[in-house]
Amino acid sequence: MSSTYHLLNPISPQTDLYPQPITALSFDPLSDTLWTGTNSGSIVARYSAQGIRGVSFPVGGGLAVRDIIATDSNVRAYGLAGNGIGAWGKGGVNKWFYQSSSAVTAFSNNSPNASVFYACTAAQELLAINSQTGDVVRKTSAMSIYSHLVHTHSLLVSGSSDGSVRTHDTRSGNTILHTTTAHLSGVQGLQASGNFIFTIGAGIRQGRPFPDPLVKVYDIRTMRPLPPVPFSGGPSFLDRLPNRSSTIVVTSQEGLVNVVDVSNPSDSEFYQLVTPSYLTSAAVSATGTFMAFGDSDGSIHLLSAAEDGLSMPLNGFEGQPVEWAEAPEPPQDVDWTDSTPLNTIGMPYYNTLLLSSWTPKFVPHNSLYPPPPKIPPQILSTMKTNDNVAYAALPKELKGRRNVVVLETKKAGGRFRSGNKFNDVEPDTPDVEYDPDEVPKPYRKVEIEYSKFGVEDFDFGYYNHTVFSGLETHILNSYTNSMVQLLHYTHPIRQLAKSHITTDCARENCLFCELGFVARMLEDARGVNCQSSNFCKTVGVLAHGVNLIEIVDYGRESSNTNHAHMIQSFHRFLVDNLTSEVNAAVYTPEALKFWQDGRNSTFMKPTVELSGEVMGVEDHQSALYELRGMVVQVVDRDRRSHLVAIIKVPEADATDPSPWYLFNDFRVQNISEEEALSFSGSWKVPTVLYLERVDVRSRMDYGELPTDVDLSILSQDTSISRNRDANQIKHDLLQYEELPRPGALVAIDAEFVSMQQEETEYRSDGTKKVLRPARLSLARVSVLRGDGPKEGIPFIDDHIHTSEIIVDYLTEFSGIKYGDLDPLMSRYTLTPLKIVYKKLRLLVDRGCIFVGHGLSKDFRIINIYVPPDQIIDTVDLYFIASRQRRLSLRFLTWYVLKENIQTDTHDSIEDALSALRLFKAYQQFESEGVFDLKLEELYREGRSVNFKPPLLQDSIPKAPGSHPSLSQPYPLSAPMHGSNTPFGHTPSPFNVLSNMQQNQQMFLLQQGIHNLQMFQQQQTQPPQQSNWRSR
């Protein structure tokens, strides 16, 4: 290899009386700047190869700057005595500083896929930090004290003080993949490029550390050692040469520089720097054009590959102009007189309330303790004083009341449908004076409370009196609710998303599909609360797939959580190459001032007119954009934040006085345009804006978009199981002539598995509070024909494939076992969740009537909205409100149908068929006018057996005529025949418990044998854990 680099004149210290060693170096990637760190804890910018001194600022502490990384937007560094990491603008202004409780030992470059970098502390903590805000995104334990961190295209590589080199998978919580011991006495240099890891360090000779004369090379995929590179001068600094994945730059303290290709070590270049002292730092520019080396005398030695190195910018191209020091604003001149008010001087910046600014709002109005009672007069009349101590005898009428404090019971703050205690409508008149820094009540964070009846008991309607639905918050990644609402009410995006779900999308996890499903659900619900659980789950799956952990919600929010940055990062992730987006980029109080209101007007306007330039001349044509909505971060006094959406709803343009609505998760409220556009206080921070071009709106043609789902999906075999057992196929697909029409009756039941356990807080008084309910996922769904010659025969019986980790299969209550949802192991019909959702969505759109037991919870977990007029729930049919007890499917089937179900486990086909037969029995009872009588008898019988069905042969015989007769016991798979129905034919009248006396002996014998077999199977199976529901 020929000589590539040549020496330039060194940059010498200019004004320092006592030169400081250069302890860190970093080339700026965009400008002609070299950032240098000194031994006294300051960073100095050197402009051009002549080394013109520029910006200078301290990093904290009086010791050396340990490391510098210059990025496109800032300069990140830390010092040995700073106890933290900071980022500074290229003009010298500090952007953020993360203060650590222990010393920082290393930090990495930015992740290739996200604005996150990693840092390690002396307390063996590995921190993932947002490079734009300095917020800690994740904190995990480190195996050792990491002295070097390098981020590659997919992994994080660490070198520790014990000499070990590790690779970490940042997509799975920094899991350590491989570990190897590279140097016995510690790693002193670490680089990674392509599939190579390069390390230098110290070994041990005669019990003492000794510089290792080899550069160790490893394969990053397996940590397999590759042939090392010898360097007899003793390597002290290690850098990689950009644009050459296998070329490194090795430097000794004596100034020997070796540029070597590890794939061909014999072909290398050597350079000797002329330095009277020793080197203390080294760096290579982003283009590889320049190399810089700092020494202990404060000089900087340069090697350049350009012919005219002095005129070539240090970054290798004509980039951004250098930034000079940003001079602070001079203090305001005050013409001081005897009458000058003191407030003209101004106050220093403070982020907590001063004592002089306290208001009566700090005094609690609802104190739980009453004021101390006055001393009774009978005690005052007999009181005596001795040495300033008063005492008196206790009268007889006051005995037994000493040391008793009347305490008002604290009432729960939750609002539940089972026991509302608040007014239905909140007062419109404010009861406190206006404070621009106080978050108004509609904008405050709303949280779901959980009663003993679960989340279904929470009164969502109290928070929403509009026809526009809100979204629930108890789901991980539900911080995206505001963005989902904004996208939903952006008409072009909504139309495209709804059209997309009618296509044959091949991706299992598709955010655009899930957005279309949510859009359909919000349209149909019309004010009823919804949840975007499938959308949020897909967000987590895709984010982990590309290592974008900064947009993942782990359910552990703190005051350091920056929701503004999270939603902006998610927005870029969501609409990349899809649509134009505007991020407000409000990261500092100074940036927020631009958005805040003036004295008589707001900064934000409902329309924006934009014009450009053509060949340097202003273009007279302009484009008018209308603000359609925005996502706003709301920050309370405790610096905790959440997100809301403020949207100009298209459907309300012509009907409501103001089309602007506030979507605060499940709280939805109409607001004025003035309030929507106003940013009067620091609590309201804009994050994402959506603007629509006005003149294009009328030209949008959605007529060519597909709108109908292919009906043949109900007649197709969609199984992805590779080992399906033909004997386990229990459903018969619909024929073309059987495709459901409006009003078709179908029976449905679903089984679920647990993806996350319930989070509960136990208090000292023995009570508990549910912080987050268990997260369930659909595992099996069965849909049966409700009419026609094949009545009771399923046409959908799908097990659901999921890529998430299953915490509990809930086998006792779901019938799902390990392997049933694995495409390689399952013996059943296994279908992706999105395909099953499309099938159910099609049945809803076709106007089918769903019959089942406990359908409200099933549809909630499936995450689909079914109009109430399309639901027949047997849990509501067989219910007396005054008894306040709903009956299980097992008990109803035992008493009404004289059958035992769920004896071993739950089966969705069996449960759906039982619900269908119960509905037929209800119709028969109603036609005979005896349903109310039978319902009273049902509850009376239930109390006698504690609503738990015994074995059928042990049941109490009923008198003749107590039930409508049935010609024969109805088997679980028997079809019925009749006249025309939406599925083909109507059945004959369904009579329950017919002629039981005629066939009673044979029926009881068959049922007894069946129950005995079920009991024997139970005895051979291990006991199962208790579960979330009891049907």
N, C-alpha and C positions, 0 to 999 in steps of 0.2 A: 504494500500500500504506500503510495507516494505521500509526501508531506502535504497536509491540507491546511493547517493553521500556522499563523505567524504571530510573533509577539508585537504588541503595541506598547506605547509608553505607559508606565503605570500611573494610576491616579493616586497622588500623594495627599496626605492631610494638609489643609491650608491654614486654618486659624487655630487649631488646637495647640495650646502650649504644651500639653502632655498628651500625645497621641494615644487613642484608645484602640485596642485590638478589634479587628472586624470579626465578630463572632457568628454572623449569619448573612447570607446573600440570597437575593431572589430577583430575577429579571421580570419586568412587567410584560405581560403578553400583548398589550395593545399600544403602548407608548414607548418612547425613547428614554426609558428610565431603568436604573438599577437601584434596588432598595437594599440598603446596608444596615445591619444591626451592630451596635457598639457594645463594648464591655461594660458601659455605665447604664445600660437599659434604655437607650434611645435608638430610634430609626431615622436614618438620614437618606433622602433621595439624591441620587447622582444622575444628572441629565447628560445624555450623549456620551460618547467615548472619551470626551475631554474631562468628564467627571465634574460638571458644574454643580455646585452644591445647591439643593433646593429645600423642599419641605423637611422639617424635622419635628418629631414628637416623641414623648416617652411612652413606654408600654407598661409601666408600673414596676415599682421597686428600683433598687439601685444596683442590681447585678446585671449580668450579661443577658442580651437577647438570645434566646435559645433557638428559635426557628422563625422563618418568615415564609409566607406563601402569598404571592401577588396574584389575584384573580382579575376577571374582567371588570368587576365593579368596586373592589376594595382591596385592602392589604390586611391580611390576618397574621397575627404574631402573638408570642408570649415570651415572658422573661423568666429567669430563674427565681426571682423574688417577687413576681407579680401575683401569684396565687389565682391565676385566671387567664382567659384567652379573650382577646379583643379584636375588633375589626375597625379599621380607620378608612375614611375616604381618601382619595389620592390627593386631596388638598389639605389633609392633616386633621380633619374633624372626626372625632370618634363616632362610629355608627352604633356599636353596642359593645358591651363588655360582660362576659360571664365570669362571675366571681365564684371560685371554687373553695370549698372548705379545706382542701389539701392541695399540695403543689401539683401542677400539671407536668407530666413527663413526656408527652408526645401528642401530636395531632396529625391528621392525614390530609391529603388533598380532597377535593370535592368528589362525591359520588358521580359517576358518569351519567346516571339516570335521574338524579334529584339533587336539589341544593342542600345536601346534608354532608357533613364531614364527621369524623370520629376523633375523640380525644381520650386519653387515659390519664388518671391521677395516681398519686402515690398511695391512695387508699384502695388501689386495685379496683377502680370503677372505670368501665368503658362507656363513654357517653356518646350518643348520637345527637349532634347539635345542628340546628338550622343555620345555615351560613348567612342568611339574609337578616335574621332577627336575633340570633344568639340564644334562642329557646332550646332547652333540652327536649328532644323528641323521645328518646328512650335511654334508659340507664340499666346496664347489666353488670354483672361481676366479671372481673378479669382473672385469668388463671395466674397471672404474675404482674409485675410492674413492667408495662410495655414502654420501651425506650424509642421505638420507631413504629410508625403506622403508614401503610401505603394502600390506597384504594385502586384496584384494578377494574377491568370491565365488568367483573361479576363477583369478585371476592375482596375481602379485607385481609391484608397480610400484616402480621405483627411480629416484631422482634423484641425480645424481652431481655431484662438484665441478667437472667440466668442462662442466656445463650440459646434459648429455644426460639424457633420460628414456627408460627402457626398460621393457618388459613381459616377464615371465619366466613360463614354463610350469613350475610346480613338479612336475607329474606326470611330466615327462620330464627330470629332472635339471637343473632351472632353465634350460632352453633359452631363449635370448632370441628372442622372437617379432618385436618391432618396436622400432626405435630412432629417436628424433628429437632434434634439438638445440633445446631450448626457450629457454635463456638462455646468452649467450656467456661470462659470468663466474661461472657456478655457480647451482645451484638453492637457494633459501632457504626454500621452503615447498612441500609436496606433499600433495595430498589426492585421493581417488578416491571416487566415489559413483555407483552405477548404471553407466551406460555412459560416464561423464565422468571425465576426469583434469584437475585444476586445478593450476597451478604458478605460483609467483612466484620472482623471482630478480633478478640484476643483469646489465645489458648493458655495453656499452663506448662511452664518449664521449671523444674526443680521447685515445684510448689508455689510459684509466683506467676502472675499474669504476664504474658508475652505476646506481642503483636503477631497475629497469624499471617504468614506470608502468602496465603492463598485467598483468592476470591471464590467463595463457594457458589455453586450454581445448582438449582433444583427445578424440577418440572412442577409447575404450579398445580397441575391436575392431580398428581399422586404424591407429591413431595419426594419423588425419586431423585437421588443425587446424580448429577451429571458431572463430567470431567471438570475439575476446578481450573481456574486461571492463575498461574503463578505470578507473583509480583514481589521480587526480592527486596525492593526498597521499603517494604512495610506499608500496606495500604492504610490510609487515614480517612480518606473521603471517597465516596462512591456516588456517581451520577450516571444516568442513562442518557444516551444520545438520541434525541427525538428523530422520528422518521426511520430509525434503524432498530428493529425490535431486538436484535441480538448484540448490539454494540453498546459498550459501557465506557465510562471515563474513570480511571483509577488514579488517585493522587496521593503522594506521600507528604509528610510534613516538611520534608526538605525541598519540595518544589518539583519532584519528578512526576510528570503527567504521562499516562499511558492510555491511548485510545485503542481499544481492542475489540475485535469481533469474536464472541465466545464460540461461534461455530467454526472459526478458523483462527485460533490464537496465534499462529505463526505470523499472520499478516497483521501487524499492529504498528502504531506510531508512538514515538516517544518525544517529549518536549521537556526541557529543563528551564524552570523559571529562575531568574536572578533575584534572589532575596537574601538580605543579610540576616534575617531572623527565620522564623518558622511559620508555616501556613496555619491558619485557624478556621478557614471556611472555604467553600467552593460552590459554584453554581454553573449551570448550562442554560442558555437562552432557549425559548420555546421552539425556535427554528433551527437550533444547533449552530447558528452563525457565530456566536460569541461564547467564550468561557471566561468566568471571573473567579479570582482567587484572592481572599483577604489574608493578610499576615498580622503578626502581633505588633508591628509598628504602625498600623493604621493605613497601610498602603493597599491598593487593589491592583492586581496584575491581570491583564487582559490578553486573551488569545482570540484571534479573529480568522474566519475563513473567507472573508471578503477581501477583494484586492485592495480597495481603499477603505480600510477599517474605520478610519476617523470620520468619514462622511456617511457611512452606513448607519442607520438607526440601530439601537441595541436590540430592538425587537425584530429586526430583519426586514421591515417594510415600513412604508409611510402610514403610520397609524394615527391614533388620536393625539391631539396636542397635549403637551405636559401640563399638569395643573400646578400652579404656584400656591403658596400658602394663602389660606383664606383669612384675611384680616378681620378681626372682630369689629362689630359696629361700635363707633365711638359713643361714649355716654352722652345723653342729651344735655345741652347747655341749659341751666336753670338760672333765670334772672332773679336772684334771691333778694327779697325784701321782707319787711316785718310782717306783711300780710300774705306771703306765699304759703299756700297749703302744703302740709307735709306729704300728701299723697302724690305730689308731682315728682318726688324722688323715685317712687316705684319700690317694689318689694322684690327680694330675691326669690328664685324659683323654689317652690316646695311642692311635694306631692301628698302631704298629709295636712289635715285641717289644723290651723293654728288655734290656740286657746281663745283668742279674741273673736274667732269666727264661729264659735258654737252657737247653735240655735235651739229653740225649744224642742225641735224634732229629735234631739238626742235624749230627751227625757221619755222613758217608756210610758205609753198611755194605757196599756193593758197589763199592768203589773199583777202578778199572781198573788202577791201578798198585800193585804189591806194595811192602812196606816195603823200605828200602835194605838190601842184604845186609851181613852182618858182614865185617870185614876178615879175610882168610884168615890162619891162624897162621904160615904160612911167611913172610909179609910182616912180621908183627909181630915175629918173632924177629930179623929183620935191619934193622929200622927204626932210623934215626938222626934226631936232632933238631938243628936249627940255627935260632936266632932264632925259636923257637916254631913252626917249620915242620918237619913230619916227612916223611921220604922213605925209600924203600927200592928196591932193584933188583927187577925183575919176574922171578919164577921162570919157568923154561921151561914148566912144566906149565900156567901160566896165560896163556901167550901166545895171542893171537887172541881173547881174551874181554874185552879192555878196551873201555870206553865202550859196553857193550851193556846195554840195559834190556829186561827181559822185560815185554812188554805183552800183557795179556789182550785178546783180540778182543771188541769190544762186540757183543753179540747183539741181533738185531732184536727189537723189542717186539711185533710183530704175531703173531697166531695164525692159521695157515692150515691148511686141510684137507689141502693137499698135503704138509705136513711138520710135524705137531703136535709140539711139544717141551715142553708143559706137562702137568701132571696134568689129568684130565678134571673133577675136582671140587675146588673151593677148600676149604681147611680152615675148619671152623666156629669153631675156637678162635682168638681174636685173639692175635696175636703181639706186640702193643704194649699199653701201659697206656692206659686210657680218657682221652681229652682232650675236654671238651665243645666246644672250639673247633676241633677237627680234623674234617674231613669224613670220615665212614665210607666204606669202600671201595665198598659197593653204591650210594652216592649220588654218587660221583665221576663226572665226565664221561667218557663212553666214546666212542671215535673208531674209525672203520673204517680199517684199514690195507689197502694194495693191493699184491698180489704181481704177478708177471708174468702170472698167469692172470686178473687182474681182480678185481672185487668178489665174483664168484661163489666165489672160493677162500677168502674170509674165513670163519672158523669161528664163525658166529653161535650155534650150539648150545651152545658153551662158556659163554655168558653167560645162557642160559635153559634151565632144566630143568623148566619148568612146561608146562601145556597152554594157556597164554594167550600169544598172539603179541606180540612187540615190533615197533617200527617203526624203520627205518633212518634214518641221520642225514646221508648225503652229498648231500642234496637241499636246495636253497634253500627257505627258509621251513619247514624241518623243526623249528624251535623250537615249532611247533604240535602236535608229536607228543603231548605230555602232555595238551593240551586235547582232541585227537581221542580218546585213550584214555578220558578222563573222560566225554566225551559218549557213547562207545560203551557203557560200562558203566553209564550211566544208562538204565534199561530203557525208560521211556516215550519218550525221545528216539531210542533205537535203533529201536524199533518204528515210530515215525513216519518216520524216515529210510529204513528198508527199504521201507516202504509207498510212500514218495514216488517211489522209482525205478521203480515199476510204473506210474506215471501218465505221461501225455504232457506232460512239462514242456517248455515252449517256449523256455526260456532256454538259450543255448549255454553260458554259464558260471554254474553254479548250485552254490553251496556245499552246499546240502542234498542235492542229487543225489550229489555227490562223497562226502559223509559217508555216505550210504546204501551206495555202492559199497565204501567202506572197511570199513563195518560187516559187509557180506557177506564180504569177504575175510578179516577177522579171525576171523569165525565159522568159516569153512571151514578156515583154516590150522591151528588148534589147536596152537599152539606154534611153528610155523615162522615165521621172521621175514618181515615184510611191509614194504611201503613205500607211503607216501601221496603219490606224486609228482603224480598228477592233482589231488588236493586242494590240495597246496602250490602247484601252478601256477595254479590258479583263484584262490587267495588273492592271488597277485601281480597277476594280471590285474584283479581287481575292486578291489584297493587302489589301483593306479595310476589306475583309472577315476574314483575319487572323491578322488584326491589325498591318500590316507591313507598317506604314505610312512613314517610311524613304525612301521607294522607290516610293512614289507617288509624281508626279509633279503637283503642284497647280498653275503653271503659274506665280509665283512670284520669279524669280531668283534674287540673290544678290551676292555680292562678297564673302559671307559666305557659299554659296552653294558648297558642296564638291561632284562633279560629280564622282570622283574616287570611293568614298565610296558608292554612290548610285548605280553605275553600278555593283560593286562587290557584294553588298547585293542583287541586282536583279538577278545577275548571280547565286548566291547560291540558291535563291528562284526558279529559272527557271529549273536548271539542277540537282536538288537534286535527288540522286539515279539514275540519267540518264547517266551521263558520267563523266569522270575525268576532273577536272578543276584546273587551276593554277592562283591564284591571286598574283599579284606582291607585295602586302603589303607594298607599298611605302607611308608612312604617314608622314615622317619627312625628312628634307634636308639631314640628315646623311644617311638615307636609300637610297635616290636617288643617292648619290655618287657612290654606288656600280654599278648602271646601266649606269652611264655616260661613255663616250668614254675616252680611254687613249690617249696617245700621237700619237701612230701609229696604233691603232686597236680599235675595238668596243667591248664592253662587251657582247653584244648580238650576237650570232652566228646563222647561218641558220639551223644547226643541233646540237643536243645534244646527247652525248653517256653516258648512265647510266649503272652502275654495282653495285652489292650489295655484301653482305657477307653471308656466310653459316657457322654457328657454329664458328663465329669469324674469319673465313678465307675468304679472298677476292675471290669472284666468278669470274672465268675467262670469263664466258659468260656475254655479255652485250647486251643492247637494244639501237638501234639508233632511235631517235625521230627527226622529221622534224618540224620546226616552220611553221605553216600554217597561222597564223595571230594573231593580238593583238588589244585590245582596249586601246587607249592612251588618257590621259587627257591633254588638251592644256590650259595653264594658261598664260594670258596676263599680262602686267605690272600693270593693275589695280586689279590683283588677281581674275579676273573673269575667269571662266573656262567653257569648253565644251568638248565633247567627239568626237573622230574620230576613224575610224577603218583602220588599215593597214593590207592588206590581200594579200596573195599569191594565186591568182585566178587560180583554176585548169584549166579552159578553155583557159587561156593565156599561159600555160606552153610551148606549142609547137609553138605558133604563134607570140607572142610579144617578143621584145628583153629583156624586163624585165617583169616577171609575177606579180610584186608587184604593187598594186593599193592603192591609198588613197581614202577612202570614207568619205568625210566630209559632211554628210547629202546629199544634192542634188548636191554638187560639187564632181565630180569624176575625178581623174587624175592619169595617169601612172607615177610611180616614180622608181628610181633605187633601187637595193637591198641595196646598201651602205646607201642611205638615209633612207630606211625603217628600217634598223637595228641600225641606229645612234641615240644616245641620247647626243647631243653635248651641249645643254643648259638646264637650269632649267625649261623652258616653256613646255617641253615634258616629261610627267610622265607616265610610263607604269602602267596599272591597271589589265588587264586580258590577259593571254596568252593561245593560243591553239596550242598544239603540237600533231602530229600524228605519231604513231609508223610505221616505214617504212616497216618492214618485215611482218606486218599484212595486209597492204594495198592490196596486191595481193590476199590474202586469203578471202577477203570480198566478199560474194555471196549475191547479192540482187535479185536473180532470184525467190526466194520463196515469196517475198513481194507482196502483192496485189497492183495492179496499176490501175484497172478500177473501176469507180464508178458504183454502181448498177443503171441501167437505170429505174428500176421500181419505183424509187423515184418520177418520173414525173407522175406516175399512182396511187400513194398512197394518201390517205387523211391524211394529217399531222397536222390537227387542234388539238389544245390543249384547245380550248374554251369549258367551261362546259355548257354554255347557248346559244349555236349557234342556230340562227333562220334559219330554212330550207328555208324560203322565201328570206333570204339574200345571199344564195349560188348562185352566178352568173356565175360560171365557170363549165366547163365540162372537167373532167380529160381525159388525152390522153389514148386511147386504145393501146394495144401492137402494132398493125399494124400501128398506127399513130406516133410512136416514131420518132423524127426528124432524118433526114439524112443530110449529108453535103449539104449546099446550101439551106436548108429549110428557108422559109421566116417567121419571127415572128415579131409581133408588140409589143412594150413594153412601159410602162410608170410607173412612180413611184411617190409616195407622201412622204413627209418628215415632221418630227416634230423637234422642236428646243430643244436641250439639254443644250445650253449655249448661252447667248446673246453676241452680238458683243461688243468688247471692243474698244472704240474710244477715242483718245486724241484730245481735242479742244485747238487750239493755240490762243494766244492773238490777232493775226491778223484776226481771224475769220475762218481760214482754219482748217481742221481736218485731222487726220491721223488714219487709222485703225491699231490698235496694234494687234488684234487677231480677225479673222472673227467669225461669229456665227457658232456654231457647230451643224450640223444637223444630224439626224439619220433616217434611212429608216423606214417608218411606213406602207406603203402599196405598193405592186408591182403587176402589172397585165401584163400578157403575152398572146397575142392572136395568133391564127392560121392565117397565112398570105396567105395561099393557100388552095385548096381542097374544098370538099363539106361543111365543117364547117368553111369556111373563116370568120374571124371576131369574132368568138366565143372564149372567153378566156379559156385557160386550166390551167392557174395559176392566182389566185386572192387572195393573202394572205395578211392579216394584220400581222404586225411584233410585236412579244412580246419582250419587253425590260425590264430589271431589273433596269435601271437607272431612275433618276428623270427627268421628262419631264418639261421643263420650259415653253414652249408655244406649244400648239397643232396646231397652225396656221390653224384653222378650215376653215377660209374663202378661203384659197388657197389649203388646203389639203383634206378637207372634213372629217378630223379625229376629233373626239370629245372625251371628257373625258369618260373613261370606254371602249373605243373601243379596247384598247391594253391591257386590264386586263383580264386574263384567267377566272376570276370569273364573269365578267360583260359583256364581249364582245358578241355581237350577230353575229359576222362575223367569217370567217375562220381565226383563229389566229395561227401563226406558229412561232417557234423560228427562230431567225436571221440566225443561222448557217445552218439550214435546207434549208431556202430560198436561202442562198448563194450557197449551194451545187447544188440546182436546176439550178441557173443561170450559175454556173461554168460548169455544164454538158452541157448546151445549147451552151456555148462558145466552149467547147472542141469538140462538135459534128459538129462544123462548121456552125451553124445557122447564118442567116443574120438578124440583128436587125434593125427594122424600128421604128423611133420615132422622137420626136421633142425636141431639146436641150439635146441630149443623153450624151454629154461630161460631163455636170455637174451632171447628174443622175448617170452615172457610177463612177464618182469621189467620190460622197458621198457614194454610195454602196461599194466603195473600191474594184472594180474589173477592170482588164484591158481587154479590148476587142480590138483585132487587127482592124486597120482602114478599112481593106477590108471586115470586117464583120459588118460594120455600114453604114446605110443609114439614114442620118439625114435631115429631111425636112426643118430644119432651114437653112441648107446649100444649098439645092436644089433650094429653092425659095429665092435667094439672089443675088443681084448685088453689087459687091465689090465697085464700084465707088460711090454708094449711101450711103455706110457706115451706113446702117440701116438694122437690121435683123427683120423679121416680126414675130409677135406672132402667136401662133397656133389658137387662137380665131379669129383673123382677116383673116387668110388664109382660115379657114373653112367657115367663113361668105361669103367671096368673091368667092372662087372656088367651094365650095360645096353647097352654098346657105343655110347654117344652122347656127343657133346660139347655141354655146356651152358655158360652164362655166358661165351661166347666174346667177346661185346661188352660186355654189362652184365648185371646181375641182373634177372630177371623173376620176380615172386612166384608167378605161375601155373606157370611152368616149373619152379621149384624145388619147389613143393608137389607137383606131379605126379611129379617125379623121386623125391621121398621116398616117395610112395605106392607107386610101382612097386618101389622098393627093399624096402619092407616086404613086398609080395607075393612078391618073389624070396626074401626071408628065409623066408617061410612055406613056399615050395616046397623050398628047401634043407633046412629042418628036417624036412619030411615025408619026404624021401628019405634023411635021416640023414647028409648030407654037408656040413652047414654049417661045422663046425669045420675040416674039411679045406679047404674053400673060403676060410675066413677066413685060415688060415695062408698059402695061396697068394696071397691078396689082399695081405697085408703083404709077402710076398716079392717080388711084382711091383712093389709100391710103392717098395721100396728101390731097385730097379733103375732106376726113372725118377725117383727123388727125390720120389715122391708128387705129381708134377706131370704131369697127363695130356697127352701129345702129341696131335697130330692123329690122328684115328681111323685113317686109312689107313697111318700110320706105326707103328701098334701091333704088338706081337709076336703072330703067329698062335698060336692055342691048338690043342692036339691034340684030335682028335675025342673026344667024351665027357667033356671036362673041365668042362662046364657042363650043367645041365639044358637041354633043347631048348625052343625057342619056335616055334610054327607060322609066325610071320612077325614082322618087326620091328614093334614096338608104337609107333604114332605118338602124338604128345603129346596128341592130342585124340580118340583112338579110344575109343568106349564099348565095354563088354563086357556080355554077357548071361548070365543064369543064373536060379537059383531065388530064393525069397523072402529078403529081408534087411530090416534096419530102414529102408533107403532104397527097397525095392521088390524087387530080385532080387539074388542072389549071383552073382559072375562065375564063369566056368570057371577051373580052376587056372591060375595065372599062371606060365608057364614062361619063364625068362629065357634069352635068346640061342638061340632055337630055330632049328634047321636053318640055321645061319648059312652053312654051306658051300653050300646050295642057292641062296640069294639073295645071296651075298656080293658078287659083282661089281656087281649093280644097287644094292645097299645102299651099297657103298663109293663108287660113282659119285655117287649122290644126296648122300651125306654130304660128299664132296669139294667138290661145287658149293656146298653150303650153307656150308661152312667158308670157301671162297674169297670168297663174298659177304660174310661176316662180317669177313674180313680186310680187304677193300677198304673197308668202312665204317669200320673202325678207323683206317685210314690217313688218311681224310678228316676225322676228328674231332680236336680239340686234345687233348693229353695231360691226364689227370685226376690229381688228387692222391691219394695213398695214403689208406687209410681204416681204420676201427676194427676191421673183422672180415674174416676170410678163411674162407669156407665151403668 
